Amino acid sequence: MIAPKIAPKIERLFTEHPASVDETYGEHLIAASSFSWAMFIASLACLVHAALPFMFVRTGSAAIETLYDRMVANRRQFEEGRLAKRAA
């Protein structure tokens, strides 16, 4: 059994950042994993592009743009929700 003083510190390691972006640990796991897979696939396309520059010409930059847009949209929704909670 983990000592009672240590358990909250360990739990905080897994929940502090997700809570800061208004997600549970599970929601954050899914969202971050989807970003990871998208970056992984894009990195493979970039690797092929490095050797064969005529292939995947826009794949890497398109992936970055898409992920950035997703992140900004999520941040905007989070800020709007936080402002709505304060006004209520």
C-alpha positions as CSV (number, residue, x, y, z in Angstrom):
1,M,0.0,0.0,0.0
2,I,1.3,3.5,-0.9
3,A,1.7,5.8,2.1
4,P,-1.2,8.2,2.4
5,K,1.0,11.2,1.9
6,I,2.6,9.9,-1.3
7,A,-0.6,8.7,-3.1
8,P,-2.0,12.3,-3.7
9,K,1.4,13.4,-5.1
10,I,1.5,10.5,-7.5
11,E,-2.1,11.1,-8.5
12,R,-1.4,14.8,-9.2
13,L,1.4,13.8,-11.6
14,F,-1.2,12.1,-13.8
15,T,-4.0,14.7,-13.4
16,E,-2.6,18.2,-13.0
17,H,-1.8,18.9,-16.6
18,P,-5.0,17.2,-18.0
19,A,-7.0,19.3,-15.6
20,S,-5.3,22.5,-16.7
21,V,-6.7,21.9,-20.2
22,D,-10.1,20.8,-18.8
23,E,-9.7,17.1,-19.5
24,T,-9.7,14.0,-17.4
25,Y,-6.7,11.7,-17.5
26,G,-8.5,9.4,-19.9
27,E,-9.6,12.2,-22.2
28,H,-6.1,13.6,-22.3
29,L,-4.7,10.1,-23.0
30,I,-7.0,9.8,-26.0
31,A,-6.4,13.3,-27.3
32,A,-2.6,13.2,-26.9
33,S,-2.4,9.7,-28.4
34,S,-4.3,10.9,-31.5
35,F,-1.8,13.8,-31.9
36,S,1.0,11.3,-31.4
37,W,-0.2,9.0,-34.2
38,A,-0.8,11.9,-36.5
39,M,2.7,13.2,-35.9
40,F,4.1,9.7,-36.3
41,I,2.4,9.1,-39.7
42,A,3.5,12.6,-40.8
43,S,7.1,11.9,-39.7
44,L,7.1,8.8,-41.9
45,A,5.9,10.8,-44.8
46,C,8.6,13.4,-44.1
47,L,11.3,10.7,-44.0
48,V,10.2,9.4,-47.4
49,H,10.0,13.0,-48.7
50,A,13.6,13.5,-47.6
51,A,14.8,10.7,-49.9
52,L,12.2,11.2,-52.6
53,P,11.4,14.9,-52.7
54,F,8.7,14.5,-55.2
55,M,6.6,12.5,-52.8
56,F,4.5,13.8,-49.9
57,V,5.4,17.4,-50.8
58,R,2.7,18.9,-48.5
59,T,2.0,16.0,-46.1
60,G,4.2,17.2,-43.2
61,S,3.2,20.8,-43.3
62,A,-0.5,19.9,-43.8
63,A,-0.3,17.7,-40.7
64,I,1.2,20.5,-38.7
65,E,-1.4,22.9,-39.8
66,T,-4.2,20.5,-38.9
67,L,-2.8,19.7,-35.5
68,Y,-2.2,23.3,-34.7
69,D,-5.8,24.2,-35.7
70,R,-7.1,21.4,-33.5
71,M,-5.1,22.6,-30.6
72,V,-6.1,26.2,-31.0
73,A,-9.8,25.2,-31.4
74,N,-9.6,23.1,-28.2
75,R,-7.9,26.0,-26.4
76,R,-10.5,28.5,-27.6
77,Q,-13.4,26.2,-26.4
78,F,-11.7,25.7,-23.1
79,E,-11.3,29.5,-22.6
80,E,-14.9,30.2,-23.7
81,G,-16.1,27.5,-21.2
82,R,-14.0,29.0,-18.4
83,L,-15.3,32.5,-19.1
84,A,-18.9,31.2,-19.2
85,K,-18.4,29.5,-15.8
86,R,-17.1,32.7,-14.3
87,A,-20.1,34.7,-15.7
88,A,-22.6,32.3,-14.3
